[in-house]
Amino acid sequence: MDVDCLNEEDCKKYMSEGKCFRCGQKGHCASDHKKDECNYGGFCLRQLKSTLSLPLLLRSIVIRGTLKDNERTLHIPVQIGHRDVDTHALLDTGCMGKVISKEFAQKAKLPLYRLWKPIIATTADGTVMKGGLIRHFILTKMRIGGKAKLHWFIVANI
């Protein structure tokens, strides 16, 4: 059982709540996971959690694409996840970060991780968005133009 990422207090809390030591979800234990499943790019999610800040989570991405004369949106072909799900990314120049649709993340079977502090989603004028609080993120590989990198996405009802 790999509990290196948890301190003694967290271990006791997880045990009392019946949570998995690797992913923090209920209904299974750490030994049910594949050996390096919680390991992303050589880092354990719980170790990253202590150093991860909100600006890192919400860092914008800049990629090149083409826009046809009659279109108002720019779609970029990308591959996402460890199984290379082909899809298109919508570039929203007004967005302050990397966001993925909750529906898409679930269909692509991307693992969702709970944020340690929920984010209140607002529009540019400060209005709270209808989707409610943002409570999850994903950490996944995204391939654009043959180059793959690990990216954080907040999961929202978009």
Residue pairs with C-beta under 8 A, 6 or more apart in sequence:
1 21
1 29
1 30
1 31
2 21
2 22
2 30
2 38
3 11
3 21
3 30
4 44
5 38
5 44
5 45
5 46
5 47
6 14
6 21
6 46
11 21
13 19
14 20
14 21
14 24
17 26
18 26
18 27
19 25
19 26
20 26
20 27
20 28
20 29
20 30
20 32
20 33
21 29
21 30
22 30
22 33
22 37
22 38
23 33
23 38
23 45
23 111
23 113
24 113
24 114
38 44
38 45
38 46
40 48
40 139
40 150
41 150
45 113
45 139
48 139
49 116
52 152
54 119
56 152
57 97
57 115
57 137
57 152
57 154
58 96
58 97
58 98
58 154
59 97
59 98
59 152
60 95
60 96
60 97
60 98
61 98
61 151
63 76
63 89
63 91
63 144
63 145
65 74
65 75
65 76
65 91
66 74
67 73
67 74
73 90
73 91
74 90
74 91
75 88
75 89
75 90
75 91
76 88
76 89
76 91
76 144
77 86
77 87
77 88
77 89
78 86
78 87
78 88
78 89
78 142
78 143
78 144
79 85
79 86
79 87
79 142
79 143
79 148
80 87
80 108
80 110
80 140
80 141
80 142
80 143
81 108
81 109
81 110
81 140
81 141
82 140
82 141
83 108
83 109
84 143
85 108
87 104
87 108
89 144
94 124
97 154
98 151
98 152
98 153
98 154
99 153
99 154
99 155
99 156
99 158
100 110
100 138
100 153
100 154
100 155
100 156
101 155
101 156
101 157
101 158
102 136
102 155
102 156
102 157
102 158
103 157
105 112
105 138
105 153
105 155
106 112
110 138
110 140
111 138
112 136
112 137
112 138
112 155
113 136
113 137
113 138
113 139
114 135
114 136
115 134
115 135
115 136
115 137
115 154
118 133
118 134
118 135
119 133
119 134
119 154
120 128
120 133
120 134
121 128
121 129
121 131
121 132
121 133
121 134
121 156
122 128
122 129
123 129
129 156
130 157
131 156
131 157
131 158
132 157
134 154
134 155
134 156
135 155
136 154
136 155
137 152
137 153
137 154
137 155
138 152
138 153
138 155
139 150
139 151
139 152
140 150
140 151
140 153
141 148
141 149
141 150
141 151
142 148
142 149
142 151
